[in-house]
Amino acid sequence: MKKRKKEQEECGTHHWIPLLGSDKKKTVPTSLFTCLGCGDLKVGTQTIKISRYRLDMGELPINSVAGIKLMNPPSADNSASGLIITATVDTNDQGIGAPLYMASNGNLSTASATSNATSPCVALAVDAGAGAKRILLHGVLRADAWNWTIGPGDSGLIYVSTATGALSQVQPSGTDEVIQPIGWALSADAMYFAPSILYLTHV
């Protein structure tokens, strides 16, 4: 009983040190920290508490595998779930679900696979129009207007289209056009958005 109480006590003053990783055979600090006093882990500003009895992140305890719940895909038209933030969008005439790339001014604009000048896609529009808008960085988006094909291999993948602000399941094939898979179809009207940071440009 005494041991359990001790394990659950808060560390008075954390002394964080970075865990080390390897980069080109050199030892470098990582963005994962551990406390020398209590052994807690930290990623960014979030502290992860680990003991024999529980795993916490922030104030959200995970006591067992049964306590982990996956978020269901959105059930309403033009809705999203996942990592959503607000950012400045300069152009988006196509509306919700439009692929967005980061322009040289740091703002977002509608992407096109016609060249790497308007790629790669880094987000999907959750709101229509320009200005301070919600964008999806990673997660699920549903739009009833879509009609995706589901399947293994390349058949279910979704790409940025050569049409500005559009998505396609047809891989671009013209000179200088960009091939970037950004997700795959979950159903006819829903996609899982996980943009690849690697893309190919036709020569």
Residue pairs with C-beta under 8 A, 6 or more apart in sequence:
4 53
7 51
7 52
7 53
8 51
8 53
10 38
11 35
11 37
11 38
11 40
12 37
13 37
14 35
14 37
14 38
14 40
14 42
14 47
15 35
15 36
15 37
16 33
16 34
16 35
16 42
17 33
17 34
17 36
18 29
18 30
18 31
18 32
18 33
19 29
19 30
19 32
19 33
19 34
20 27
20 28
20 29
20 30
21 27
21 28
21 29
21 30
22 28
31 43
31 44
32 41
32 42
32 43
33 41
33 42
33 43
34 40
34 41
34 42
35 41
35 42
39 50
40 47
40 48
40 49
40 50
41 47
41 48
41 50
42 48
46 57
46 58
47 56
47 57
47 58
48 55
48 56
48 57
49 55
49 56
49 57
53 63
54 61
54 62
54 63
55 61
55 62
55 63
56 62
61 67
62 68
71 81
71 82
72 81
73 81
73 140
73 142
73 186
73 187
73 190
74 80
74 81
74 140
74 141
74 142
74 190
75 142
76 142
77 142
77 143
77 144
77 189
78 96
78 97
78 142
78 143
78 144
79 141
79 142
80 124
80 126
80 134
80 136
80 139
80 140
80 141
80 142
81 139
81 140
82 136
82 137
82 138
82 139
82 140
82 193
83 136
83 137
83 138
83 139
84 126
84 134
84 135
84 136
84 137
84 139
85 134
85 135
85 137
86 132
86 133
86 134
86 135
87 107
87 108
87 123
87 132
87 133
87 135
88 106
88 107
88 108
88 131
88 132
88 133
89 100
89 107
89 108
89 109
89 125
89 127
89 129
89 130
89 131
89 132
89 133
89 135
90 103
90 105
90 107
90 108
90 109
90 130
91 109
91 110
91 130
92 98
92 100
92 108
92 109
92 110
92 125
92 128
92 129
92 130
92 133
92 165
93 110
93 165
94 110
94 125
94 164
94 165
94 166
95 125
95 128
95 129
96 125
96 126
96 127
96 128
96 141
96 143
97 124
97 125
97 141
97 143
97 146
97 167
98 110
98 111
98 124
98 125
98 165
98 166
99 110
99 111
99 121
99 123
99 124
99 160
99 161
99 165
99 166
99 167
99 182
100 108
100 109
100 110
100 111
100 121
100 122
100 123
100 124
100 125
100 135
101 108
101 109
101 110
101 111
101 118
101 119
101 120
101 121
101 122
102 108
102 122
103 109
108 122
108 123
108 135
109 118
110 118
110 125
110 164
110 165
111 118
111 119
111 120
111 121
111 160
111 164
111 165
112 118
112 119
112 160
112 161
112 162
112 163
112 164
112 165
113 119
113 159
113 160
113 161
113 162
113 172
113 177
113 178
113 179
113 180
114 162
114 174
114 176
114 177
114 178
115 176
115 177
115 178
115 201
116 176
116 178
116 199
116 201
118 164
119 160
119 178
119 180
119 199
120 160
120 178
120 180
120 195
120 196
120 197
120 199
121 160
121 180
121 182
121 195
122 137
122 195
123 135
123 136
123 137
123 195
124 135
124 136
124 141
124 182
124 193
125 133
125 135
125 136
126 133
126 134
126 135
126 136
126 141
127 133
127 134
136 193
138 193
138 194
138 195
139 192
139 193
140 186
140 190
140 191
140 192
140 193
141 190
141 191
141 193
142 189
142 190
142 191
143 189
144 189
145 189
146 188
146 189
146 190
146 191
147 188
147 189
148 156
148 158
148 169
148 185
148 187
148 188
148 189
148 190
148 191
149 155
149 156
149 169
149 185
150 156
150 185
150 186
150 187
150 188
151 185
154 171
155 169
156 169
156 184
156 185
157 169
157 171
157 181
157 183
157 184
158 167
158 168
158 169
158 181
158 182
158 183
158 184
158 185
158 191
159 167
159 168
159 169
159 170
159 171
159 172
159 179
159 180
159 181
159 182
160 166
160 167
160 168
160 172
160 178
160 180
160 182
161 167
161 168
161 170
161 172
162 168
162 172
162 174
162 177
167 182
167 191
169 185
171 179
172 178
172 179
172 202
173 202
174 202
175 202
175 203
176 201
176 202
176 203
177 201
177 202
178 199
178 200
178 201
179 199
179 200
179 201
179 202
180 195
180 196
180 199
180 200
181 195
181 196
182 193
182 194
182 195
182 196
183 191
183 192
183 193
183 194
183 195
184 191
184 192
185 191
186 192
